[in-house]
Amino acid sequence: MLEAIRDQPEAVTLLRRALATGRVAHAYAFVGPEGSGRKAAALAFAGALVAPDGGAAAARAEQGRHPDVRRLGPTPPAGNPKGALALRIEAIRELERLAALKPAEAAWKVFVVDEAEKMTAATPQAFLKTLEEPPARTVIILILSQLRALPATVLSRCQVVRFRPRATEGVPALLPDVRGAAYAESLRVLAEAREQGVETIVRLGEQVGRDRQAAEIFVQACWLWHRDLLCGLAGGPARLMLFSEAAAAAARGPSLDRVMSALRDCREAWHAIQGNVSPRLSVEVLLSRLASQAA
């Protein structure tokens, strides 16, 4: 099962060693960018634990259909299906309840917590007791994008398994598919802010920044756009650019200093959002800086 995890030799070796020696940690943090294989590895590892001989039971585990492999993820607030997605204390309480039960079929119980960085402020503290004193033969796997996304008190109780960005067709898989509507909308917002000034920046910051995921996509889009401009200024071929319009924009001659400054601003905005600075404020500051550079 773990053989199917591509381009992550260090992570796969660590997990295989744990299985071979029987020295399985009670909690893991699978850390890496989206698309690096974290979730697939978590389910494959879970399958190896609950069905060491493989077969149908292992397949059910990887598909999330095994009774001893439970998957948790962010949900909207109770009674508000359109509310912000988060991992709330109620989900952790349910995990604790299920962990206290005996396995239904296998010798192990495995809990895979997806997007663990979306825990509410109070959730990590509620989670500590379970991580400190887990029931026997229970493994908890947290999937998250970066270590700083969770308090050190939580991560210190987990064995960290790092996943590197994958490379595909010469472009790092860390870079998302920019053909989606969300990225096109982000570039439209950037263009509108540059054209219309301060009042528009405030309005757009409020519009984009009300949702953390939307704010992250906006910052990524801005960073990728200026990455393409830098590629064009360096004489790189158009096939390396992610946005089809970037080659023409680079040909219009933006200065290298301006592009480098924009990339630094995008990086600061990303770190601010990951550090729990208000997404709205982070977007407004980024829009203001990028708009002033274009003036």
C-alpha positions as CSV (number, residue, x, y, z in Angstrom):
1,M,0.0,0.0,0.0
2,L,2.8,2.4,0.9
3,E,4.5,1.5,-2.4
4,A,1.9,3.6,-4.2
5,I,3.1,6.8,-2.4
6,R,5.3,8.5,-5.0
7,D,8.2,10.9,-4.5
8,Q,8.3,10.7,-0.7
9,P,11.1,8.2,0.0
10,E,11.9,9.5,3.5
11,A,8.3,9.5,4.7
12,V,7.6,6.0,3.3
13,T,10.9,4.6,4.8
14,L,10.0,6.0,8.2
15,L,6.5,4.5,8.1
16,R,7.7,1.2,6.9
17,R,10.3,1.0,9.7
18,A,7.6,1.7,12.2
19,L,5.5,-1.2,10.8
20,A,8.4,-3.6,10.6
21,T,9.6,-2.9,14.1
22,G,6.2,-2.5,15.8
23,R,7.4,0.8,17.1
24,V,4.3,2.7,16.0
25,A,3.8,6.2,17.6
26,H,0.5,7.0,19.1
27,A,0.3,10.2,17.2
28,Y,1.7,11.5,13.9
29,A,1.8,14.9,12.2
30,F,2.0,14.5,8.4
31,V,3.2,17.9,7.3
32,G,3.5,19.1,3.7
33,P,1.9,21.1,0.9
34,E,-1.4,20.1,-0.7
35,G,-0.8,17.5,-3.4
36,S,2.2,16.0,-1.7
37,G,0.5,12.7,-0.8
38,R,-0.1,13.3,2.9
39,K,-3.7,12.0,2.9
40,A,-3.0,9.0,0.7
41,A,0.0,8.1,2.9
42,A,-2.2,8.4,6.0
43,L,-4.8,6.1,4.6
44,A,-2.2,3.6,3.3
45,F,-0.5,3.6,6.8
46,A,-3.9,3.1,8.4
47,G,-4.6,0.2,6.0
48,A,-1.3,-1.4,6.9
49,L,-2.1,-1.2,10.6
50,V,-5.7,-2.5,10.5
51,A,-5.0,-5.0,7.7
52,P,-1.4,-6.0,7.7
53,D,-2.1,-8.9,5.3
54,G,-3.7,-6.6,2.7
55,G,-6.8,-7.7,0.9
56,A,-10.2,-6.3,1.0
57,A,-9.9,-4.9,4.5
58,A,-6.9,-2.8,3.5
59,A,-8.7,-1.5,0.4
60,R,-11.7,-0.5,2.6
61,A,-9.3,1.3,4.9
62,E,-7.7,3.3,2.0
63,Q,-11.2,4.2,0.8
64,G,-12.3,5.3,4.2
65,R,-14.8,2.5,4.6
66,H,-13.2,0.5,7.4
67,P,-14.9,0.7,10.8
68,D,-11.5,1.0,12.6
69,V,-10.3,3.9,10.4
70,R,-12.1,7.1,11.1
71,R,-11.6,10.4,9.1
72,L,-12.3,13.8,10.6
73,G,-12.2,17.2,8.9
74,P,-13.4,20.7,9.2
75,T,-17.2,21.3,9.3
76,P,-19.5,24.4,9.4
77,P,-21.0,25.4,12.7
78,A,-24.1,23.5,13.9
79,G,-27.2,25.1,12.5
80,N,-25.2,27.2,9.9
81,P,-24.2,25.0,6.9
82,K,-22.7,28.1,5.1
83,G,-20.5,29.1,8.1
84,A,-16.7,28.9,8.2
85,L,-15.3,25.4,8.2
86,A,-13.3,24.5,11.3
87,L,-12.3,21.6,13.5
88,R,-14.3,22.2,16.7
89,I,-14.2,20.9,20.2
90,E,-17.3,18.8,19.5
91,A,-15.4,16.8,16.8
92,I,-12.5,16.1,19.2
93,R,-15.0,15.0,21.9
94,E,-16.5,12.5,19.4
95,L,-13.0,11.3,18.5
96,E,-12.3,10.7,22.2
97,R,-15.6,8.8,22.6
98,L,-14.8,6.6,19.6
99,A,-11.2,6.0,20.7
100,A,-12.4,4.7,24.0
101,L,-14.3,1.9,22.2
102,K,-12.7,-1.5,21.3
103,P,-11.8,-2.0,17.6
104,A,-14.6,-3.4,15.6
105,E,-12.5,-5.7,13.4
106,A,-8.8,-5.0,13.6
107,A,-6.1,-4.9,16.3
108,W,-5.7,-1.1,15.8
109,K,-7.9,2.0,15.6
110,V,-6.7,4.9,13.4
111,F,-8.1,8.4,13.3
112,V,-7.1,10.6,10.4
113,V,-7.6,14.3,11.1
114,D,-7.6,16.2,7.8
115,E,-6.7,20.0,7.7
116,A,-5.7,19.9,11.3
117,E,-4.6,23.6,11.0
118,K,-8.2,24.6,11.0
119,M,-8.7,23.8,14.7
120,T,-10.5,26.6,16.5
121,A,-8.6,28.4,19.1
122,A,-9.8,26.3,22.0
123,T,-9.6,22.9,20.2
124,P,-5.8,22.2,20.6
125,Q,-6.0,22.5,24.4
126,A,-9.0,20.1,24.4
127,F,-7.0,17.7,22.3
128,L,-4.0,17.5,24.5
129,K,-5.3,14.9,27.0
130,T,-6.1,12.5,24.1
131,L,-2.6,13.0,22.7
132,E,-1.0,12.5,26.0
133,E,-2.9,9.5,27.1
134,P,-4.4,7.8,24.1
135,P,-6.2,4.5,24.5
136,A,-4.1,1.4,23.7
137,R,-3.6,0.4,20.1
138,T,-4.9,3.8,18.9
139,V,-3.1,6.0,16.3
140,I,-4.0,9.6,15.5
141,I,-2.7,11.2,12.3
142,L,-2.9,14.9,11.9
143,I,-2.6,16.2,8.4
144,L,-1.5,19.8,8.1
145,S,0.4,22.1,5.7
146,Q,3.1,23.5,8.1
147,L,4.3,23.0,11.6
148,R,3.6,26.5,12.8
149,A,-0.1,25.9,12.1
150,L,-0.6,24.2,15.5
151,P,0.7,25.0,18.9
152,A,4.0,23.4,20.0
153,T,2.2,21.7,22.9
154,V,0.3,19.6,20.3
155,L,3.1,18.9,17.9
156,S,5.5,17.9,20.7
157,R,3.3,14.9,21.3
158,C,3.4,13.8,17.7
159,Q,6.0,12.2,15.5
160,V,6.5,14.6,12.6
161,V,6.6,13.0,9.1
162,R,7.5,15.6,6.4
163,F,6.2,15.5,2.8
164,R,8.0,17.4,0.1
165,P,6.4,19.2,-2.8
166,R,6.0,16.9,-5.8
167,A,7.4,17.9,-9.2
168,T,5.3,17.4,-12.2
169,E,6.1,18.3,-15.8
170,G,8.9,20.5,-14.7
171,V,6.7,22.7,-12.4
172,P,6.5,22.1,-8.6
173,A,3.2,20.6,-7.6
174,L,3.2,23.2,-4.8
175,L,2.0,25.6,-7.4
176,P,-1.8,25.1,-7.9
177,D,-3.8,24.7,-11.0
178,V,-4.3,28.4,-12.0
179,R,-6.9,27.7,-14.6
180,G,-9.6,27.6,-12.0
181,A,-12.2,30.4,-11.6
182,A,-10.9,31.3,-8.1
183,Y,-7.4,32.3,-9.5
184,A,-8.9,34.2,-12.4
185,E,-11.1,36.1,-10.0
186,S,-8.1,36.9,-7.8
187,L,-6.3,38.5,-10.8
188,R,-9.5,40.5,-11.6
189,V,-9.6,41.8,-8.0
190,L,-5.9,42.8,-8.2
191,A,-6.5,44.6,-11.5
192,E,-9.5,46.4,-10.1
193,A,-7.6,47.5,-7.0
194,R,-4.8,48.9,-9.1
195,E,-7.2,50.8,-11.3
196,Q,-9.6,52.3,-8.8
197,G,-7.7,53.1,-5.6
198,V,-8.2,53.2,-1.9
199,E,-12.0,52.9,-1.5
200,T,-12.0,49.9,-3.8
201,I,-9.1,48.3,-1.9
202,V,-11.1,48.5,1.3
203,R,-14.2,47.0,-0.3
204,L,-12.3,44.2,-2.0
205,G,-10.3,43.5,1.1
206,E,-13.6,43.0,3.0
207,Q,-15.0,40.9,0.2
208,V,-12.0,38.5,-0.2
209,G,-10.8,38.5,3.4
210,R,-14.1,37.4,5.0
211,D,-13.0,33.8,4.3
212,R,-9.5,32.5,5.2
213,Q,-9.4,30.0,2.3
214,A,-10.4,32.7,-0.3
215,A,-7.7,35.0,1.2
216,E,-5.1,32.3,0.9
217,I,-6.0,31.6,-2.8
218,F,-5.8,35.4,-3.5
219,V,-2.3,35.6,-2.0
220,Q,-1.2,32.5,-3.9
221,A,-2.6,33.9,-7.1
222,C,-0.8,37.3,-6.6
223,W,2.5,35.5,-5.8
224,L,2.2,33.1,-8.8
225,W,1.4,36.1,-11.1
226,H,4.5,37.9,-10.1
227,R,6.5,34.7,-10.2
228,D,5.5,34.5,-13.9
229,L,6.5,38.1,-14.5
230,L,9.9,37.3,-12.9
231,C,10.2,34.3,-15.2
232,G,9.5,36.5,-18.2
233,L,12.0,39.2,-17.2
234,A,14.6,36.5,-16.8
235,G,14.0,35.3,-20.4
236,G,12.3,32.1,-19.4
237,P,10.1,30.3,-22.0
238,A,6.3,30.9,-21.9
239,R,5.8,27.2,-21.2
240,L,7.1,27.7,-17.7
241,M,4.5,30.4,-17.0
242,L,1.3,29.4,-15.2
243,F,-0.8,32.3,-16.5
244,S,-1.2,32.6,-20.2
245,E,-1.4,36.4,-20.0
246,A,1.9,36.7,-18.1
247,A,4.2,36.6,-21.1
248,A,2.6,39.7,-22.6
249,A,2.6,41.4,-19.2
250,A,6.3,40.7,-18.8
251,A,7.0,42.1,-22.2
252,R,5.5,45.4,-21.2
253,G,8.6,45.9,-19.0
254,P,7.8,45.9,-15.3
255,S,10.9,46.7,-13.4
256,L,12.8,43.9,-11.6
257,D,12.7,45.8,-8.3
258,R,8.9,46.2,-8.5
259,V,8.4,42.5,-9.2
260,M,10.8,41.4,-6.4
261,S,9.1,43.8,-4.0
262,A,5.7,42.3,-4.9
263,L,6.9,38.8,-4.3
264,R,8.2,39.8,-0.8
265,D,4.8,41.5,-0.1
266,C,3.0,38.3,-1.1
267,R,5.3,36.2,1.1
268,E,4.6,38.5,4.1
269,A,0.9,38.4,3.5
270,W,1.0,34.6,3.4
271,H,2.9,34.3,6.6
272,A,0.6,36.8,8.3
273,I,-2.5,34.7,7.4
274,Q,-0.8,31.5,8.6
275,G,0.1,33.3,11.8
276,N,-3.5,34.1,12.5
277,V,-3.5,37.7,11.4
278,S,-6.9,38.7,10.2
279,P,-7.3,37.5,6.5
280,R,-9.1,40.8,5.7
281,L,-6.3,42.9,7.1
282,S,-3.7,40.8,5.3
283,V,-5.5,41.1,2.0
284,E,-6.0,44.9,2.4
285,V,-2.4,45.5,3.1
286,L,-1.3,43.4,0.2
287,L,-3.7,45.1,-2.2
288,S,-2.5,48.5,-1.0
289,R,1.1,47.6,-1.6
290,L,0.6,46.0,-5.0
291,A,-1.6,48.9,-6.1
292,S,1.0,51.5,-5.0
293,Q,3.7,49.7,-6.9
294,A,1.6,49.9,-10.1
295,A,0.9,53.6,-9.7
